[in-house]
């Protein structure tokens, strides 16, 4: 049983080795800098009325 457990662990470890990714992150800049998500004109300008 011990040998079977060790062999199974080695098999799983060996099969997981080829699944590693390159761990490289690429950030591309966009040509259009405007987006409603980064626009300050869409923020709250007045304090809302509390009732």
mmCIF file as Biopython writes it, N, C-alpha, C and O atoms, coordinates in Angstrom:
data_model
#
loop_
_atom_site.group_PDB
_atom_site.id
_atom_site.type_symbol
_atom_site.label_atom_id
_atom_site.label_alt_id
_atom_site.label_comp_id
_atom_site.label_asym_id
_atom_site.label_entity_id
_atom_site.label_seq_id
_atom_site.pdbx_PDB_ins_code
_atom_site.Cartn_x
_atom_site.Cartn_y
_atom_site.Cartn_z
_atom_site.occupancy
_atom_site.B_iso_or_equiv
_atom_site.auth_seq_id
_atom_site.auth_asym_id
_atom_site.pdbx_PDB_model_num
ATOM 1   N N  . UNK A ? 1  ? 0.817   -1.199 0.000   1.0 0.0 1  A 1 
ATOM 2   C CA . UNK A ? 1  ? 0.000   0.000  0.000   1.0 0.0 1  A 1 
ATOM 3   C C  . UNK A ? 1  ? 0.860   1.262  0.000   1.0 0.0 1  A 1 
ATOM 4   O O  . UNK A ? 1  ? 0.545   2.230  -0.692  1.0 0.0 1  A 1 
ATOM 5   N N  . UNK A ? 2  ? 1.924   1.253  0.761   1.0 0.0 2  A 1 
ATOM 6   C CA . UNK A ? 2  ? 2.767   2.450  0.830   1.0 0.0 2  A 1 
ATOM 7   C C  . UNK A ? 2  ? 3.405   2.746  -0.520  1.0 0.0 2  A 1 
ATOM 8   O O  . UNK A ? 2  ? 3.468   3.899  -0.947  1.0 0.0 2  A 1 
ATOM 9   N N  . UNK A ? 3  ? 3.874   1.701  -1.185  1.0 0.0 3  A 1 
ATOM 10  C CA . UNK A ? 3  ? 4.509   1.891  -2.493  1.0 0.0 3  A 1 
ATOM 11  C C  . UNK A ? 3  ? 3.481   2.400  -3.497  1.0 0.0 3  A 1 
ATOM 12  O O  . UNK A ? 3  ? 3.794   3.260  -4.320  1.0 0.0 3  A 1 
ATOM 13  N N  . UNK A ? 4  ? 2.269   1.882  -3.438  1.0 0.0 4  A 1 
ATOM 14  C CA . UNK A ? 4  ? 1.212   2.332  -4.345  1.0 0.0 4  A 1 
ATOM 15  C C  . UNK A ? 4  ? 0.875   3.797  -4.099  1.0 0.0 4  A 1 
ATOM 16  O O  . UNK A ? 4  ? 0.651   4.546  -5.050  1.0 0.0 4  A 1 
ATOM 17  N N  . UNK A ? 5  ? 0.835   4.215  -2.840  1.0 0.0 5  A 1 
ATOM 18  C CA . UNK A ? 5  ? 0.541   5.612  -2.518  1.0 0.0 5  A 1 
ATOM 19  C C  . UNK A ? 5  ? 1.652   6.528  -3.012  1.0 0.0 5  A 1 
ATOM 20  O O  . UNK A ? 5  ? 1.381   7.608  -3.537  1.0 0.0 5  A 1 
ATOM 21  N N  . UNK A ? 6  ? 2.895   6.104  -2.848  1.0 0.0 6  A 1 
ATOM 22  C CA . UNK A ? 6  ? 4.027   6.913  -3.311  1.0 0.0 6  A 1 
ATOM 23  C C  . UNK A ? 6  ? 4.017   7.011  -4.830  1.0 0.0 6  A 1 
ATOM 24  O O  . UNK A ? 6  ? 4.230   8.092  -5.381  1.0 0.0 6  A 1 
ATOM 25  N N  . UNK A ? 7  ? 3.772   5.894  -5.516  1.0 0.0 7  A 1 
ATOM 26  C CA . UNK A ? 7  ? 3.741   5.904  -6.979  1.0 0.0 7  A 1 
ATOM 27  C C  . UNK A ? 7  ? 2.590   6.765  -7.507  1.0 0.0 7  A 1 
ATOM 28  O O  . UNK A ? 7  ? 2.744   7.466  -8.507  1.0 0.0 7  A 1 
ATOM 29  N N  . UNK A ? 8  ? 1.447   6.712  -6.835  1.0 0.0 8  A 1 
ATOM 30  C CA . UNK A ? 8  ? 0.311   7.544  -7.243  1.0 0.0 8  A 1 
ATOM 31  C C  . UNK A ? 8  ? 0.641   9.020  -7.062  1.0 0.0 8  A 1 
ATOM 32  O O  . UNK A ? 8  ? 0.323   9.834  -7.929  1.0 0.0 8  A 1 
ATOM 33  N N  . UNK A ? 9  ? 1.265   9.371  -5.960  1.0 0.0 9  A 1 
ATOM 34  C CA . UNK A ? 9  ? 1.641   10.766 -5.719  1.0 0.0 9  A 1 
ATOM 35  C C  . UNK A ? 9  ? 2.650   11.238 -6.753  1.0 0.0 9  A 1 
ATOM 36  O O  . UNK A ? 9  ? 2.552   12.365 -7.239  1.0 0.0 9  A 1 
ATOM 37  N N  . UNK A ? 10 ? 3.617   10.396 -7.095  1.0 0.0 10 A 1 
ATOM 38  C CA . UNK A ? 10 ? 4.603   10.772 -8.116  1.0 0.0 10 A 1 
ATOM 39  C C  . UNK A ? 10 ? 3.956   10.923 -9.484  1.0 0.0 10 A 1 
ATOM 40  O O  . UNK A ? 10 ? 4.329   11.814 -10.248 1.0 0.0 10 A 1 
ATOM 41  N N  . UNK A ? 11 ? 3.001   10.074 -9.801  1.0 0.0 11 A 1 
ATOM 42  C CA . UNK A ? 11 ? 2.297   10.165 -11.085 1.0 0.0 11 A 1 
ATOM 43  C C  . UNK A ? 11 ? 1.514   11.474 -11.170 1.0 0.0 11 A 1 
ATOM 44  O O  . UNK A ? 11 ? 1.554   12.158 -12.192 1.0 0.0 11 A 1 
ATOM 45  N N  . UNK A ? 12 ? 0.806   11.821 -10.102 1.0 0.0 12 A 1 
ATOM 46  C CA . UNK A ? 12 ? 0.032   13.070 -10.081 1.0 0.0 12 A 1 
ATOM 47  C C  . UNK A ? 12 ? 0.970   14.268 -10.163 1.0 0.0 12 A 1 
ATOM 48  O O  . UNK A ? 12 ? 0.694   15.220 -10.892 1.0 0.0 12 A 1 
ATOM 49  N N  . UNK A ? 13 ? 2.066   14.230 -9.427  1.0 0.0 13 A 1 
ATOM 50  C CA . UNK A ? 13 ? 3.032   15.329 -9.450  1.0 0.0 13 A 1 
ATOM 51  C C  . UNK A ? 13 ? 3.639   15.477 -10.844 1.0 0.0 13 A 1 
ATOM 52  O O  . UNK A ? 13 ? 3.797   16.595 -11.333 1.0 0.0 13 A 1 
ATOM 53  N N  . UNK A ? 14 ? 3.974   14.376 -11.478 1.0 0.0 14 A 1 
ATOM 54  C CA . UNK A ? 14 ? 4.568   14.420 -12.813 1.0 0.0 14 A 1 
ATOM 55  C C  . UNK A ? 14 ? 3.603   14.920 -13.869 1.0 0.0 14 A 1 
ATOM 56  O O  . UNK A ? 14 ? 4.014   15.616 -14.797 1.0 0.0 14 A 1 
ATOM 57  N N  . UNK A ? 15 ? 2.323   14.579 -13.749 1.0 0.0 15 A 1 
ATOM 58  C CA . UNK A ? 15 ? 1.351   15.030 -14.743 1.0 0.0 15 A 1 
ATOM 59  C C  . UNK A ? 15 ? 1.001   16.500 -14.544 1.0 0.0 15 A 1 
ATOM 60  O O  . UNK A ? 15 ? 0.564   17.157 -15.489 1.0 0.0 15 A 1 
ATOM 61  N N  . UNK A ? 16 ? 1.184   17.026 -13.343 1.0 0.0 16 A 1 
ATOM 62  C CA . UNK A ? 16 ? 0.887   18.437 -13.084 1.0 0.0 16 A 1 
ATOM 63  C C  . UNK A ? 16 ? 2.028   19.341 -13.537 1.0 0.0 16 A 1 
ATOM 64  O O  . UNK A ? 16 ? 1.836   20.551 -13.655 1.0 0.0 16 A 1 
ATOM 65  N N  . UNK A ? 17 ? 3.194   18.791 -13.790 1.0 0.0 17 A 1 
ATOM 66  C CA . UNK A ? 17 ? 4.342   19.616 -14.174 1.0 0.0 17 A 1 
ATOM 67  C C  . UNK A ? 17 ? 4.130   20.290 -15.524 1.0 0.0 17 A 1 
ATOM 68  O O  . UNK A ? 17 ? 4.549   21.433 -15.705 1.0 0.0 17 A 1 
ATOM 69  N N  . UNK A ? 18 ? 3.495   19.617 -16.472 1.0 0.0 18 A 1 
ATOM 70  C CA . UNK A ? 18 ? 3.337   20.212 -17.798 1.0 0.0 18 A 1 
ATOM 71  C C  . UNK A ? 18 ? 2.170   21.181 -17.862 1.0 0.0 18 A 1 
ATOM 72  O O  . UNK A ? 18 ? 1.974   21.822 -18.894 1.0 0.0 18 A 1 
ATOM 73  N N  . UNK A ? 19 ? 1.389   21.311 -16.796 1.0 0.0 19 A 1 
ATOM 74  C CA . UNK A ? 19 ? 0.251   22.216 -16.783 1.0 0.0 19 A 1 
ATOM 75  C C  . UNK A ? 19 ? 0.613   23.615 -16.306 1.0 0.0 19 A 1 
ATOM 76  O O  . UNK A ? 19 ? -0.260  24.481 -16.236 1.0 0.0 19 A 1 
ATOM 77  N N  . UNK A ? 20 ? 1.859   23.855 -15.982 1.0 0.0 20 A 1 
ATOM 78  C CA . UNK A ? 20 ? 2.247   25.183 -15.503 1.0 0.0 20 A 1 
ATOM 79  C C  . UNK A ? 20 ? 2.210   26.193 -16.647 1.0 0.0 20 A 1 
ATOM 80  O O  . UNK A ? 20 ? 2.542   25.874 -17.789 1.0 0.0 20 A 1 
ATOM 81  N N  . UNK A ? 21 ? 1.803   27.404 -16.322 1.0 0.0 21 A 1 
ATOM 82  C CA . UNK A ? 21 ? 1.758   28.461 -17.314 1.0 0.0 21 A 1 
ATOM 83  C C  . UNK A ? 21 ? 3.013   29.307 -17.204 1.0 0.0 21 A 1 
ATOM 84  O O  . UNK A ? 21 ? 3.805   29.150 -16.275 1.0 0.0 21 A 1 
ATOM 85  N N  . UNK A ? 22 ? 3.182   30.192 -18.149 1.0 0.0 22 A 1 
ATOM 86  C CA . UNK A ? 22 ? 4.422   30.970 -18.204 1.0 0.0 22 A 1 
ATOM 87  C C  . UNK A ? 22 ? 4.496   32.053 -17.131 1.0 0.0 22 A 1 
ATOM 88  O O  . UNK A ? 22 ? 5.570   32.608 -16.899 1.0 0.0 22 A 1 
ATOM 89  N N  . UNK A ? 23 ? 3.384   32.364 -16.475 1.0 0.0 23 A 1 
ATOM 90  C CA . UNK A ? 23 ? 3.322   33.372 -15.418 1.0 0.0 23 A 1 
ATOM 91  C C  . UNK A ? 23 ? 3.786   34.748 -15.897 1.0 0.0 23 A 1 
ATOM 92  O O  . UNK A ? 23 ? 4.423   35.490 -15.149 1.0 0.0 23 A 1 
ATOM 93  N N  . UNK A ? 24 ? 3.463   35.080 -17.143 1.0 0.0 24 A 1 
ATOM 94  C CA . UNK A ? 24 ? 3.793   36.380 -17.717 1.0 0.0 24 A 1 
ATOM 95  C C  . UNK A ? 24 ? 2.492   37.146 -17.881 1.0 0.0 24 A 1 
ATOM 96  O O  . UNK A ? 24 ? 1.537   36.649 -18.479 1.0 0.0 24 A 1 
ATOM 97  N N  . UNK A ? 25 ? 2.461   38.353 -17.348 1.0 0.0 25 A 1 
ATOM 98  C CA . UNK A ? 25 ? 1.290   39.208 -17.450 1.0 0.0 25 A 1 
ATOM 99  C C  . UNK A ? 25 ? 1.581   40.315 -18.448 1.0 0.0 25 A 1 
ATOM 100 O O  . UNK A ? 25 ? 2.565   41.042 -18.305 1.0 0.0 25 A 1 
ATOM 101 N N  . UNK A ? 26 ? 0.735   40.445 -19.450 1.0 0.0 26 A 1 
ATOM 102 C CA . UNK A ? 26 ? 0.916   41.470 -20.473 1.0 0.0 26 A 1 
ATOM 103 C C  . UNK A ? 26 ? -0.207  42.488 -20.338 1.0 0.0 26 A 1 
ATOM 104 O O  . UNK A ? 26 ? -1.385  42.133 -20.367 1.0 0.0 26 A 1 
ATOM 105 N N  . UNK A ? 27 ? 0.162   43.752 -20.191 1.0 0.0 27 A 1 
ATOM 106 C CA . UNK A ? 27 ? -0.811  44.830 -20.093 1.0 0.0 27 A 1 
ATOM 107 C C  . UNK A ? 27 ? -0.680  45.687 -21.344 1.0 0.0 27 A 1 
ATOM 108 O O  . UNK A ? 27 ? 0.372   46.271 -21.602 1.0 0.0 27 A 1 
ATOM 109 N N  . UNK A ? 28 ? -1.751  45.754 -22.113 1.0 0.0 28 A 1 
ATOM 110 C CA . UNK A ? 28 ? -1.752  46.542 -23.335 1.0 0.0 28 A 1 
ATOM 111 C C  . UNK A ? 28 ? -2.467  47.861 -23.081 1.0 0.0 28 A 1 
ATOM 112 O O  . UNK A ? 28 ? -3.508  47.891 -22.425 1.0 0.0 28 A 1 
ATOM 113 N N  . UNK A ? 29 ? -1.913  48.944 -23.595 1.0 0.0 29 A 1 
ATOM 114 C CA . UNK A ? 29 ? -2.574  50.235 -23.443 1.0 0.0 29 A 1 
ATOM 115 C C  . UNK A ? 29 ? -3.617  50.389 -24.541 1.0 0.0 29 A 1 
ATOM 116 O O  . UNK A ? 29 ? -3.471  49.856 -25.641 1.0 0.0 29 A 1 
ATOM 117 N N  . UNK A ? 30 ? -4.675  51.133 -24.214 1.0 0.0 30 A 1 
ATOM 118 C CA . UNK A ? 30 ? -5.731  51.344 -25.187 1.0 0.0 30 A 1 
ATOM 119 C C  . UNK A ? 30 ? -5.558  52.697 -25.844 1.0 0.0 30 A 1 
ATOM 120 O O  . UNK A ? 30 ? -4.963  53.603 -25.261 1.0 0.0 30 A 1 
ATOM 121 N N  . UNK A ? 31 ? -6.068  52.839 -27.040 1.0 0.0 31 A 1 
ATOM 122 C CA . UNK A ? 31 ? -5.940  54.104 -27.764 1.0 0.0 31 A 1 
ATOM 123 C C  . UNK A ? 31 ? -6.931  55.138 -27.244 1.0 0.0 31 A 1 
ATOM 124 O O  . UNK A ? 31 ? -6.635  56.333 -27.239 1.0 0.0 31 A 1 
ATOM 125 N N  . UNK A ? 32 ? -8.097  54.691 -26.811 1.0 0.0 32 A 1 
ATOM 126 C CA . UNK A ? 32 ? -9.127  55.601 -26.340 1.0 0.0 32 A 1 
ATOM 127 C C  . UNK A ? 32 ? -9.042  55.696 -24.826 1.0 0.0 32 A 1 
ATOM 128 O O  . UNK A ? 32 ? -9.324  54.720 -24.131 1.0 0.0 32 A 1 
ATOM 129 N N  . UNK A ? 33 ? -8.663  56.837 -24.311 1.0 0.0 33 A 1 
ATOM 130 C CA . UNK A ? 33 ? -8.480  56.995 -22.870 1.0 0.0 33 A 1 
ATOM 131 C C  . UNK A ? 33 ? -9.790  57.305 -22.147 1.0 0.0 33 A 1 
ATOM 132 O O  . UNK A ? 33 ? -9.900  57.047 -20.949 1.0 0.0 33 A 1 
ATOM 133 N N  . UNK A ? 34 ? -10.791 57.856 -22.853 1.0 0.0 34 A 1 
ATOM 134 C CA . UNK A ? 34 ? -12.042 58.215 -22.194 1.0 0.0 34 A 1 
ATOM 135 C C  . UNK A ? 34 ? -12.914 56.985 -21.988 1.0 0.0 34 A 1 
ATOM 136 O O  . UNK A ? 34 ? -13.045 56.136 -22.869 1.0 0.0 34 A 1 
ATOM 137 N N  . UNK A ? 35 ? -13.484 56.915 -20.841 1.0 0.0 35 A 1 
ATOM 138 C CA . UNK A ? 35 ? -14.446 55.872 -20.525 1.0 0.0 35 A 1 
ATOM 139 C C  . UNK A ? 35 ? -15.380 56.428 -19.463 1.0 0.0 35 A 1 
ATOM 140 O O  . UNK A ? 35 ? -14.928 57.147 -18.573 1.0 0.0 35 A 1 
ATOM 141 N N  . UNK A ? 36 ? -16.659 56.119 -19.530 1.0 0.0 36 A 1 
ATOM 142 C CA . UNK A ? 36 ? -17.565 56.598 -18.486 1.0 0.0 36 A 1 
ATOM 143 C C  . UNK A ? 36 ? -17.167 56.113 -17.095 1.0 0.0 36 A 1 
ATOM 144 O O  . UNK A ? 36 ? -17.561 56.711 -16.094 1.0 0.0 36 A 1 
ATOM 145 N N  . UNK A ? 37 ? -16.388 55.032 -17.025 1.0 0.0 37 A 1 
ATOM 146 C CA . UNK A ? 37 ? -15.988 54.498 -15.732 1.0 0.0 37 A 1 
ATOM 147 C C  . UNK A ? 37 ? -14.930 55.368 -15.066 1.0 0.0 37 A 1 
ATOM 148 O O  . UNK A ? 37 ? -14.800 55.344 -13.842 1.0 0.0 37 A 1 
ATOM 149 N N  . UNK A ? 38 ? -14.167 56.142 -15.850 1.0 0.0 38 A 1 
ATOM 150 C CA . UNK A ? 38 ? -13.147 56.983 -15.234 1.0 0.0 38 A 1 
ATOM 151 C C  . UNK A ? 38 ? -13.482 58.469 -15.349 1.0 0.0 38 A 1 
ATOM 152 O O  . UNK A ? 38 ? -12.618 59.314 -15.115 1.0 0.0 38 A 1 
ATOM 153 N N  . UNK A ? 39 ? -14.720 58.795 -15.705 1.0 0.0 39 A 1 
ATOM 154 C CA . UNK A ? 39 ? -15.125 60.184 -15.855 1.0 0.0 39 A 1 
ATOM 155 C C  . UNK A ? 39 ? -15.665 60.718 -14.531 1.0 0.0 39 A 1 
ATOM 156 O O  . UNK A ? 39 ? -16.501 60.078 -13.893 1.0 0.0 39 A 1 
ATOM 157 N N  . UNK A ? 40 ? -15.193 61.876 -14.126 1.0 0.0 40 A 1 
ATOM 158 C CA . UNK A ? 40 ? -15.629 62.473 -12.862 1.0 0.0 40 A 1 
ATOM 159 C C  . UNK A ? 40 ? -16.942 63.234 -12.996 1.0 0.0 40 A 1 
ATOM 160 O O  . UNK A ? 40 ? -17.557 63.566 -11.983 1.0 0.0 40 A 1 
ATOM 161 N N  . UNK A ? 41 ? -17.389 63.519 -14.215 1.0 0.0 41 A 1 
ATOM 162 C CA . UNK A ? 41 ? -18.630 64.282 -14.378 1.0 0.0 41 A 1 
ATOM 163 C C  . UNK A ? 41 ? -19.856 63.448 -14.036 1.0 0.0 41 A 1 
ATOM 164 O O  . UNK A ? 41 ? -20.940 64.002 -13.853 1.0 0.0 41 A 1 
ATOM 165 N N  . UNK A ? 42 ? -19.711 62.140 -13.947 1.0 0.0 42 A 1 
ATOM 166 C CA . UNK A ? 42 ? -20.845 61.280 -13.639 1.0 0.0 42 A 1 
ATOM 167 C C  . UNK A ? 42 ? -20.995 61.034 -12.139 1.0 0.0 42 A 1 
ATOM 168 O O  . UNK A ? 42 ? -21.869 60.274 -11.722 1.0 0.0 42 A 1 
ATOM 169 N N  . UNK A ? 43 ? -20.172 61.655 -11.344 1.0 0.0 43 A 1 
ATOM 170 C CA . UNK A ? 43 ? -20.260 61.486 -9.894  1.0 0.0 43 A 1 
ATOM 171 C C  . UNK A ? 43 ? -21.369 62.331 -9.303  1.0 0.0 43 A 1 
ATOM 172 O O  . UNK A ? 43 ? -21.992 63.124 -10.008 1.0 0.0 43 A 1 
ATOM 173 N N  . UNK A ? 44 ? -21.619 62.167 -8.016  1.0 0.0 44 A 1 
ATOM 174 C CA . UNK A ? 44 ? -22.629 62.981 -7.345  1.0 0.0 44 A 1 
ATOM 175 C C  . UNK A ? 44 ? -22.109 64.398 -7.170  1.0 0.0 44 A 1 
ATOM 176 O O  . UNK A ? 44 ? -20.987 64.601 -6.705  1.0 0.0 44 A 1 
ATOM 177 N N  . UNK A ? 45 ? -22.923 65.378 -7.543  1.0 0.0 45 A 1 
ATOM 178 C CA . UNK A ? 45 ? -22.524 66.776 -7.386  1.0 0.0 45 A 1 
ATOM 179 C C  . UNK A ? 45 ? -23.195 67.416 -6.179  1.0 0.0 45 A 1 
ATOM 180 O O  . UNK A ? 45 ? -22.667 68.376 -5.618  1.0 0.0 45 A 1 
ATOM 181 N N  . UNK A ? 46 ? -24.335 66.905 -5.776  1.0 0.0 46 A 1 
ATOM 182 C CA . UNK A ? 46 ? -25.036 67.443 -4.620  1.0 0.0 46 A 1 
ATOM 183 C C  . UNK A ? 46 ? -25.311 66.314 -3.642  1.0 0.0 46 A 1 
ATOM 184 O O  . UNK A ? 46 ? -25.368 65.142 -4.013  1.0 0.0 46 A 1 
ATOM 185 N N  . UNK A ? 47 ? -25.478 66.692 -2.407  1.0 0.0 47 A 1 
ATOM 186 C CA . UNK A ? 47 ? -25.843 65.718 -1.397  1.0 0.0 47 A 1 
ATOM 187 C C  . UNK A ? 47 ? -27.310 65.360 -1.598  1.0 0.0 47 A 1 
ATOM 188 O O  . UNK A ? 47 ? -28.140 66.266 -1.672  1.0 0.0 47 A 1 
ATOM 189 N N  . UNK A ? 48 ? -27.662 64.099 -1.688  1.0 0.0 48 A 1 
ATOM 190 C CA . UNK A ? 48 ? -29.073 63.735 -1.871  1.0 0.0 48 A 1 
ATOM 191 C C  . UNK A ? 48 ? -29.909 64.110 -0.646  1.0 0.0 48 A 1 
ATOM 192 O O  . UNK A ? 48 ? -29.418 64.098 0.483   1.0 0.0 48 A 1 
ATOM 193 N N  . UNK A ? 49 ? -31.171 64.441 -0.886  1.0 0.0 49 A 1 
ATOM 194 C CA . UNK A ? 49 ? -32.084 64.799 0.206   1.0 0.0 49 A 1 
ATOM 195 C C  . UNK A ? 49 ? -32.474 63.551 0.981   1.0 0.0 49 A 1 
ATOM 196 O O  . UNK A ? 49 ? -32.851 62.534 0.398   1.0 0.0 49 A 1 
ATOM 197 N N  . UNK A ? 50 ? -32.379 63.642 2.289   1.0 0.0 50 A 1 
ATOM 198 C CA . UNK A ? 50 ? -32.820 62.543 3.149   1.0 0.0 50 A 1 
ATOM 199 C C  . UNK A ? 50 ? -34.220 62.856 3.648   1.0 0.0 50 A 1 
ATOM 200 O O  . UNK A ? 50 ? -34.507 63.982 4.053   1.0 0.0 50 A 1 
ATOM 201 N N  . UNK A ? 51 ? -35.070 61.874 3.618   1.0 0.0 51 A 1 
ATOM 202 C CA . UNK A ? 51 ? -36.453 62.083 4.059   1.0 0.0 51 A 1 
ATOM 203 C C  . UNK A ? 51 ? -36.739 61.323 5.309   1.0 0.0 51 A 1 
ATOM 204 O O  . UNK A ? 51 ? -37.855 61.380 5.825   1.0 0.0 51 A 1 
#
